[in-house]
Structure formats: structure tokens, C-alpha cells
Amino acid sequence: MADNLEWHTQLIYDLENTDLSHGELAKKYGRSRDTVIKLARLHNVLRKIPVKKGARRAADMKALSPQHRALGTRLTIFRENRNYSEAAAFIGVSRHVLKYMELGCHDFTLTQLNRISELLGANFVELTTPFRMNTPRGGPSVKHD
């Protein structure tokens, strides 16, 4: 029975000494957010480090899949000579959504995929195919006489 409660002490330690939110801790320990809150109240946990609030930084986000990242890279190339507002208007999304699209963190809707496909002149398979290097990893092999 003691083994089952070991996560309690670890969770309480994390609540007191990290800036992780209840939701992040719930995910870390495989519990529900309500369970984490209940445990914190039960043990009168005082947080030494306040929880970070506000929007998540885009730099901390991870791509949803290689296909999302590939499509995002193509959007970045498209936006090369434009600003975010102009490129976002072409696609019909906000600047923030475009940034998340470029990072591969946005789950595209079918309408957005259709607009992007028309805009870039490529079909869905071409848009989501990851880029590959044409040269070998060692670089191009050149014979010198």
C-alpha cells in the first residue's frame, strides 16, 4: 500500500518547489487535475515558486507531427517577403495562428488546408512531405584530379 502512495510525496514536493501548474503536474503523474488540487488542499501545500501564468511561449511549443512541421516550413518560405499580418490575411487567420502554423503547433482545419494548398499551388501530399537533403550527409563528393 505504501508504494501506491509514493507519488503523493513526490507530487507535494513538486507543488512546493516547482512552477508547474496543477494540469502539468497531473499530466506528469498520470492523475486528474482535480486529484492534484485535492491533494494540495489536503496537505495545505504552500508554493515557494509561483505558477507561471499567461500564454505559453511559442518557442516552448513542440510540433504536433513531422507533417505539421513540413507544412509550417513551407508557410515560412511563403512568408519570406511578407510580414505576418499580410501573410495571415492571405490564409484567412490571425498573425498568432500563422506563427503557430509555422512552428507546426497548430492543428489545421480542412478549410485552412484548402486555402494553403491553393495559395502555394501544391496538393496536400506535397505540402506535408518533410524536406529531405539531396546531398549525402558527408557533403557532395567531388573528385579532384
N, CA, C and O of each residue as an XYZ file, in Angstrom:
580
protein
N       0.822     -1.194      0.000
C       0.000      0.000      0.000
C       0.866      1.258      0.000
O       0.489      2.268     -0.594
N       2.032      1.206      0.666
C       2.912      2.368      0.727
C       3.444      2.736     -0.652
O       3.640      3.916     -0.944
N       3.680      1.735     -1.508
C       4.173      2.005     -2.856
C       3.170      2.825     -3.653
O       3.557      3.662     -4.468
N       1.890      2.588     -3.421
C       0.865      3.319     -4.152
C       0.816      4.793     -3.760
O       0.344      5.624     -4.536
N       1.295      5.121     -2.573
C       1.235      6.498     -2.091
C       2.548      7.248     -2.279
O       2.656      8.410     -1.887
N       3.533      6.609     -2.866
C       4.827      7.248     -3.059
C       4.710      8.492     -3.949
O       5.422      9.476     -3.748
N       3.814      8.437     -4.924
C       3.640      9.583     -5.815
C       3.110     10.794     -5.063
O       3.312     11.927     -5.501
N       2.422     10.570     -3.917
C       1.917     11.693     -3.106
C       3.067     12.596     -2.676
O       3.018     13.811     -2.870
N       4.098     11.996     -2.092
C       5.217     12.798     -1.581
C       5.966     13.487     -2.717
O       6.404     14.629     -2.575
N       6.110     12.798     -3.835
C       6.779     13.414     -4.986
C       5.959     14.579     -5.525
O       6.506     15.626     -5.871
N       4.653     14.393     -5.595
C       3.768     15.444     -6.090
C       3.785     16.648     -5.147
O       3.847     17.789     -5.604
N       3.730     16.407     -3.856
C       3.763     17.500     -2.879
C       5.074     18.270     -2.992
O       5.090     19.499     -2.919
N       6.182     17.534     -3.172
C       7.484     18.181     -3.348
C       7.460     19.077     -4.592
O       7.915     20.220     -4.547
N       6.928     18.551     -5.700
C       6.850     19.334     -6.936
C       5.938     20.548     -6.780
O       6.234     21.618     -7.310
N       4.843     20.389     -6.063
C       3.944     21.523     -5.828
C       4.663     22.642     -5.073
O       4.482     23.821     -5.378
N       5.471     22.268     -4.095
C       6.161     23.257     -3.274
C       7.364     23.880     -3.976
O       7.670     25.050     -3.747
N       8.046     23.123     -4.822
C       9.352     23.555     -5.320
C       9.460     23.788     -6.825
O      10.555     24.052     -7.321
N       8.370     23.699     -7.553
C       8.422     23.983     -8.991
C       7.327     24.976     -9.353
O       6.427     25.256     -8.561
N       7.428     25.496    -10.563
C       6.395     26.423    -11.038
C       5.407     25.730    -11.967
O       4.698     26.396    -12.721
N       5.350     24.399    -11.923
C       4.424     23.647    -12.765
C       2.987     23.852    -12.286
O       2.723     23.901    -11.084
N       2.079     23.970    -13.226
C       0.669     24.157    -12.885
C       0.056     22.833    -12.440
O       0.669     21.774    -12.576
N      -1.161     22.909    -11.907
C      -1.861     21.683    -11.499
C      -2.045     20.746    -12.691
O      -1.880     19.533    -12.564
N      -2.383     21.307    -13.834
C      -2.578     20.500    -15.041
C      -1.298     19.819    -15.495
O      -1.315     18.649    -15.880
N      -0.184     20.552    -15.452
C       1.103     19.974    -15.852
C       1.526     18.863    -14.898
O       2.056     17.838    -15.326
N       1.291     19.068    -13.610
C       1.620     18.027    -12.631
C       0.712     16.813    -12.794
O       1.156     15.675    -12.639
N      -0.546     17.052    -13.104
C      -1.475     15.938    -13.327
C      -0.997     15.087    -14.492
O      -1.029     13.858    -14.424
N      -0.556     15.736    -15.554
C      -0.051     15.003    -16.719
C       1.225     14.241    -16.354
O       1.413     13.099    -16.774
N       2.096     14.876    -15.575
C       3.363     14.248    -15.184
C       3.138     12.976    -14.371
O       3.837     11.982    -14.568
N       2.175     13.002    -13.468
C       1.935     11.860    -12.577
C       0.799     10.956    -13.030
O       0.475      9.985    -12.346
N       0.194     11.254    -14.161
C      -0.877     10.400    -14.674
C      -2.130     10.436    -13.814
O      -2.825      9.431    -13.673
N      -2.411     11.592    -13.246
C      -3.596     11.780    -12.400
C      -4.467     12.869    -13.000
O      -4.072     13.532    -13.959
N      -5.643     13.050    -12.438
C      -6.500     14.139    -12.906
C      -6.092     15.439    -12.208
O      -5.492     15.418    -11.133
N      -6.422     16.551    -12.827
C      -6.123     17.860    -12.252
C      -6.828     18.021    -10.907
O      -6.264     18.583     -9.968
N      -8.058     17.528    -10.819
C      -8.815     17.618     -9.565
C      -8.128     16.858     -8.438
O      -8.147     17.300     -7.289
N      -7.520     15.716     -8.756
C      -6.805     14.936     -7.741
C      -5.616     15.724     -7.211
O      -5.349     15.717     -6.010
N      -4.903     16.402     -8.105
C      -3.751     17.209     -7.691
C      -4.211     18.348     -6.786
O      -3.590     18.608     -5.755
N      -5.287     19.026     -7.158
C      -5.810     20.132     -6.350
C      -6.261     19.629     -4.981
O      -5.988     20.258     -3.959
N      -6.950     18.496     -4.971
C      -7.439     17.923     -3.713
C      -6.276     17.576     -2.780
O      -6.339     17.840     -1.579
N      -5.215     16.984     -3.339
C      -4.047     16.619     -2.536
C      -3.355     17.869     -1.985
O      -2.908     17.876     -0.838
N      -3.266     18.922     -2.798
C      -2.642     20.167     -2.352
C      -3.430     20.786     -1.198
O      -2.840     21.284     -0.239
N      -4.750     20.755     -1.288
C      -5.587     21.299     -0.210
C      -5.502     20.446      1.046
O      -5.448     20.970      2.159
N      -5.490     19.132      0.864
C      -5.445     18.206      1.993
C      -4.186     18.408      2.833
O      -4.228     18.321      4.060
N      -3.061     18.679      2.156
C      -1.781     18.829      2.853
C      -1.378     20.288      3.048
O      -0.242     20.566      3.434
N      -2.291     21.223      2.788
C      -2.023     22.660      2.951
C      -0.690     23.070      2.327
O       0.147     23.692      2.980
N      -0.509     22.719      1.076
C       0.746     22.992      0.381
C       0.876     24.488      0.113
O      -0.035     25.117     -0.425
N       2.022     25.045      0.497
C       2.353     26.432      0.195
C       3.420     26.425     -0.893
O       4.472     25.805     -0.734
N       3.154     27.098     -1.972
C       4.084     27.110     -3.101
C       5.187     28.127     -2.853
O       4.919     29.297     -2.580
N       6.430     27.667     -2.951
C       7.579     28.559     -2.797
C       7.831     29.336     -4.087
O       8.297     30.476     -4.059
N       7.520     28.708     -5.208
C       7.691     29.338     -6.515
C       6.301     29.495     -7.126
O       5.595     28.502     -7.304
N       5.896     30.720     -7.450
C       4.556     30.900     -8.018
C       4.435     30.255     -9.399
O       5.414     30.127    -10.134
N       3.222     29.859     -9.722
C       2.936     29.235    -11.011
C       3.009     30.294    -12.100
O       2.522     31.412    -11.928
N       3.627     29.930    -13.236
C       3.661     30.839    -14.379
C       2.250     30.980    -14.927
O       1.540     29.991    -15.110
N       1.855     32.210    -15.184
C       0.532     32.449    -15.748
C       0.690     33.111    -17.098
O       1.744     33.662    -17.415
N      -0.353     33.054    -17.882
C      -0.336     33.697    -19.181
C      -0.167     32.695    -20.301
O      -0.186     31.483    -20.089
N      -0.003     33.224    -21.485
C       0.108     32.385    -22.670
C       1.432     31.627    -22.677
O       2.434     32.076    -22.120
N       1.405     30.478    -23.316
C       2.625     29.694    -23.462
C       3.515     30.357    -24.504
O       3.031     30.891    -25.502
N       4.820     30.315    -24.261
C       5.748     30.870    -25.240
C       5.792     29.967    -26.460
O       5.833     28.743    -26.333
N       5.782     30.563    -27.626
C       5.814     29.792    -28.868
C       7.091     28.968    -28.958
O       7.076     27.862    -29.499
N       8.194     29.493    -28.432
C       9.467     28.777    -28.508
C       9.441     27.484    -27.698
O      10.208     26.563    -27.981
N       8.573     27.406    -26.698
C       8.497     26.211    -25.854
C       7.573     25.147    -26.423
O       7.518     24.033    -25.901
N       6.853     25.473    -27.475
C       5.889     24.525    -28.035
C       6.590     23.520    -28.939
O       7.609     23.822    -29.560
N       6.029     22.335    -28.999
C       6.575     21.283    -29.851
C       5.640     21.056    -31.027
O       4.425     21.217    -30.915
N       6.229     20.678    -32.157
C       5.430     20.393    -33.350
C       4.545     19.177    -33.094
O       4.951     18.234    -32.414
N       3.341     19.207    -33.643
C       2.402     18.100    -33.465
C       2.866     16.852    -34.198
O       2.672     15.739    -33.711
N       3.479     17.027    -35.371
C       3.964     15.889    -36.152
C       4.954     16.400    -37.191
O       5.032     17.607    -37.420
N       5.713     15.506    -37.824
C       6.615     15.942    -38.895
C       5.853     16.580    -40.065
O       6.370     17.478    -40.730
N       4.631     16.116    -40.309
C       3.826     16.687    -41.387
C       3.418     18.126    -41.067
O       3.448     18.993    -41.941
N       3.037     18.375    -39.810
C       2.697     19.736    -39.395
C       3.926     20.642    -39.555
O       3.821     21.774    -40.026
N       5.086     20.123    -39.155
C       6.323     20.902    -39.249
C       6.673     21.197    -40.709
O       7.099     22.305    -41.033
N       6.493     20.200    -41.598
C       6.796     20.392    -43.020
C       5.905     21.475    -43.622
O       6.375     22.332    -44.370
N       4.632     21.429    -43.293
C       3.701     22.442    -43.795
C       4.064     23.813    -43.233
O       3.989     24.819    -43.938
N       4.456     23.847    -41.969
C       4.884     25.102    -41.352
C       6.114     25.682    -42.025
O       6.212     26.896    -42.206
N       7.047     24.826    -42.394
C       8.254     25.285    -43.083
C       7.898     25.897    -44.430
O       8.453     26.926    -44.815
N       6.981     25.271    -45.140
C       6.542     25.813    -46.428
C       5.845     27.171    -46.250
O       5.997     28.064    -47.084
N       5.092     27.317    -45.172
C       4.454     28.612    -44.897
C       5.500     29.679    -44.569
O       5.352     30.837    -44.958
N       6.549     29.289    -43.858
C       7.621     30.231    -43.535
C       8.301     30.710    -44.811
O       8.607     31.894    -44.951
N       8.535     29.794    -45.736
C       9.138     30.159    -47.023
C       8.202     31.101    -47.786
O       8.654     32.079    -48.381
N       6.908     30.806    -47.769
C       5.919     31.668    -48.430
C       5.940     33.072    -47.830
O       5.829     34.059    -48.558
N       6.079     33.166    -46.522
C       6.016     34.444    -45.819
C       7.338     35.211    -45.889
O       7.429     36.317    -45.356
N       8.331     34.668    -46.513
C       9.672     35.252    -46.517
C       9.693     36.745    -46.848
O      10.373     37.509    -46.163
N       8.979     37.171    -47.862
C       8.997     38.576    -48.282
C       7.750     39.338    -47.841
O       7.442     40.394    -48.394
N       7.046     38.819    -46.868
C       5.833     39.468    -46.368
C       5.931     39.571    -44.844
O       6.765     38.914    -44.221
N       5.078     40.395    -44.260
C       5.008     40.407    -42.803
C       3.905     39.442    -42.359
O       3.152     38.923    -43.182
N       3.823     39.213    -41.059
C       2.849     38.247    -40.537
C       1.414     38.636    -40.877
O       0.612     37.783    -41.258
N       1.090     39.911    -40.744
C      -0.292     40.350    -40.989
C      -0.709     40.092    -42.426
O      -1.810     39.608    -42.687
N       0.176     40.418    -43.353
C      -0.133     40.242    -44.774
C      -0.287     38.760    -45.127
O      -1.245     38.374    -45.798
N       0.652     37.939    -44.677
C       0.588     36.502    -44.973
C      -0.625     35.859    -44.309
O      -1.276     34.999    -44.900
N      -0.927     36.275    -43.083
C      -2.084     35.719    -42.372
C      -3.387     36.079    -43.081
O      -4.315     35.273    -43.130
N      -3.452     37.286    -43.629
C      -4.655     37.710    -44.355
C      -4.867     36.851    -45.601
O      -6.005     36.535    -45.947
N      -3.780     36.473    -46.276
C      -3.896     35.594    -47.447
C      -4.546     34.269    -47.075
O      -5.375     33.741    -47.815
N      -4.160     33.740    -45.922
C      -4.657     32.426    -45.488
C      -6.014     32.548    -44.799
O      -6.812     31.611    -44.809
N      -6.268     33.713    -44.202
C      -7.537     33.924    -43.516
C      -7.481     33.563    -42.045
O      -8.467     33.097    -41.473
N      -6.309     33.782    -41.424
C      -6.137     33.506    -39.995
C      -5.475     34.718    -39.340
O      -5.084     35.663    -40.025
N      -5.353     34.686    -38.027
C      -4.672     35.771    -37.316
C      -3.154     35.573    -37.390
O      -2.674     34.502    -37.763
N      -2.411     36.621    -37.029
C      -0.942     36.535    -37.021
C      -0.459     35.459    -36.058
O       0.497     34.739    -36.341
N      -1.134     35.361    -34.916
C      -0.725     34.377    -33.911
C      -0.931     32.957    -34.417
O      -0.079     32.092    -34.213
N      -2.046     32.719    -35.069
C      -2.314     31.384    -35.618
C      -1.285     31.052    -36.691
O      -0.814     29.917    -36.767
N      -0.932     32.034    -37.524
C       0.083     31.799    -38.555
C       1.414     31.409    -37.917
O       2.097     30.509    -38.406
N       1.781     32.075    -36.839
C       3.034     31.743    -36.143
C       2.990     30.297    -35.652
O       3.963     29.559    -35.813
N       1.872     29.889    -35.057
C       1.735     28.510    -34.584
C       1.732     27.523    -35.745
O       2.251     26.414    -35.620
N       1.147     27.924    -36.881
C       1.183     27.068    -38.074
C       2.628     26.842    -38.516
O       3.023     25.717    -38.824
N       3.415     27.925    -38.544
C       4.806     27.824    -38.975
C       5.626     26.939    -38.045
O       6.545     26.251    -38.490
N       5.302     26.953    -36.770
C       6.022     26.119    -35.803
C       5.559     24.668    -35.826
O       6.207     23.801    -35.241
N       4.442     24.398    -36.496
C       3.899     23.040    -36.535
C       3.069     22.711    -35.313
O       2.797     21.541    -35.042
N       2.659     23.741    -34.566
C       1.905     23.552    -33.321
C       0.407     23.716    -33.511
O      -0.356     23.523    -32.565
N      -0.023     24.063    -34.693
C      -1.440     24.322    -34.954
C      -2.042     23.139    -35.693
O      -1.471     22.652    -36.669
N      -3.188     22.681    -35.229
C      -3.889     21.593    -35.906
C      -4.802     22.226    -36.955
O      -5.817     22.834    -36.617
N      -4.442     22.083    -38.206
C      -5.114     22.755    -39.312
C      -6.538     22.246    -39.509
O      -6.827     21.067    -39.301
N      -7.423     23.162    -39.917
C      -8.766     22.754    -40.333
C      -8.716     22.456    -41.825
O      -7.770     22.843    -42.511
N      -9.716     21.780    -42.313
C      -9.777     21.449    -43.734
C      -9.838     22.717    -44.583
O      -9.223     22.782    -45.647
N     -10.569     23.712    -44.122
C     -10.664     24.980    -44.847
C      -9.296     25.644    -44.948
O      -8.921     26.139    -46.010
N      -8.554     25.654    -43.853
C      -7.218     26.248    -43.871
C      -6.294     25.484    -44.815
O      -5.525     26.090    -45.562
N      -6.371     24.164    -44.782
C      -5.535     23.357    -45.679
C      -5.864     23.638    -47.142
O      -4.962     23.718    -47.976
N      -7.143     23.788    -47.457
C      -7.544     24.107    -48.832
C      -7.002     25.467    -49.265
O      -6.500     25.605    -50.380
N      -7.099     26.472    -48.395
C      -6.589     27.808    -48.727
C      -5.080     27.774    -48.951
O      -4.568     28.363    -49.902
N      -4.378     27.077    -48.064
C      -2.919     26.989    -48.181
C      -2.534     26.246    -49.453
O      -1.596     26.636    -50.147
N      -3.253     25.187    -49.752
C      -2.991     24.402    -50.958
C      -3.158     25.262    -52.214
O      -2.320     25.214    -53.115
N      -4.229     26.039    -52.273
C      -4.459     26.931    -53.413
C      -3.389     28.017    -53.484
O      -2.898     28.352    -54.562
N      -3.039     28.557    -52.334
C      -2.072     29.642    -52.264
C      -0.684     29.198    -52.721
O      -0.008     29.920    -53.454
N      -0.267     28.022    -52.292
C       1.070     27.530    -52.618
C       1.099     26.714    -53.905
O       2.174     26.379    -54.402
N      -0.067     26.394    -54.447
C      -0.134     25.635    -55.687
C       0.380     24.215    -55.553
O       1.031     23.698    -56.461
N       0.095     23.589    -54.438
C       0.550     22.215    -54.203
C      -0.590     21.421    -53.582
O      -1.462     21.988    -52.923
N      -0.582     20.104    -53.794
C      -1.623     19.280    -53.179
C      -1.233     18.936    -51.742
O      -0.131     19.245    -51.289
N      -2.149     18.300    -51.050
C      -1.950     18.008    -49.629
C      -0.707     17.155    -49.385
O       0.049     17.424    -48.452
N      -0.488     16.142    -50.203
C       0.670     15.250    -50.016
C       1.969     16.029    -50.173
O       2.900     15.847    -49.389
N       2.040     16.890    -51.173
C       3.247     17.696    -51.378
C       3.487     18.648    -50.208
O       4.630     18.865    -49.804
N       2.413     19.213    -49.667
C       2.541     20.160    -48.557
C       3.065     19.508    -47.291
O       3.808     20.128    -46.530
N       2.684     18.267    -47.062
C       3.019     17.618    -45.789
C       4.208     16.669    -45.882
O       4.538     15.996    -44.906
N       4.851     16.607    -47.039
C       6.034     15.761    -47.173
C       7.224     16.498    -46.574
O       7.540     17.607    -47.005
N       7.894     15.897    -45.579
C       9.051     16.563    -44.973
C      10.159     16.800    -45.999
O      10.313     16.034    -46.950
N      10.919     17.858    -45.794
C      12.041     18.164    -46.671
C      13.138     17.137    -46.455
O      13.365     16.687    -45.332
N      13.813     16.770    -47.523
C      14.930     15.837    -47.438
C      16.129     16.478    -48.125
O      15.994     17.240    -49.083
N      17.288     16.150    -47.612
C      18.504     16.648    -48.235
C      18.816     15.801    -49.464
O      18.700     14.576    -49.425
N      19.205     16.447    -50.538
C      19.559     15.727    -51.749
C      21.010     15.268    -51.735
O      21.378     14.341    -52.456
N      21.829     15.910    -50.920
C      23.235     15.526    -50.862
C      23.452     14.578    -49.702
O      22.715     14.636    -48.717
N      24.448     13.704    -49.792
C      24.736     12.803    -48.680
C      25.191     13.590    -47.455
O      25.598     14.745    -47.574
N      25.123     12.976    -46.295
C      25.469     13.659    -45.045
C      26.909     14.167    -45.036
O      27.199     15.199    -44.431
N      27.792     13.464    -45.690
C      29.191     13.884    -45.735
C      29.424     15.045    -46.677
O      30.547     15.541    -46.773
N      28.409     15.484    -47.364
C      28.531     16.557    -48.333
C      28.700     15.979    -49.723
O      28.833     14.765    -49.880
N      28.698     16.822    -50.715
C      28.827     16.323    -52.086
C      30.220     15.752    -52.313
O      31.221     16.288    -51.837
N      30.255     14.674    -53.037
C      31.553     14.064    -53.321
C      32.057     14.603    -54.652
O      31.415     14.447    -55.691
N      33.204     15.231    -54.596
C      33.808     15.823    -55.784
C      35.174     15.191    -55.967
O      35.981     15.153    -55.038
N      35.432     14.696    -57.171
C      36.737     14.104    -57.462
C      37.650     15.184    -58.019
O      37.293     15.904    -58.953
N      38.816     15.281    -57.438
C      39.816     16.231    -57.919
C      40.920     15.454    -58.601
O      41.400     14.452    -58.070
N      41.326     15.908    -59.769
C      42.422     15.233    -60.485
C      43.754     15.812    -60.119
O      44.782     15.365    -60.626
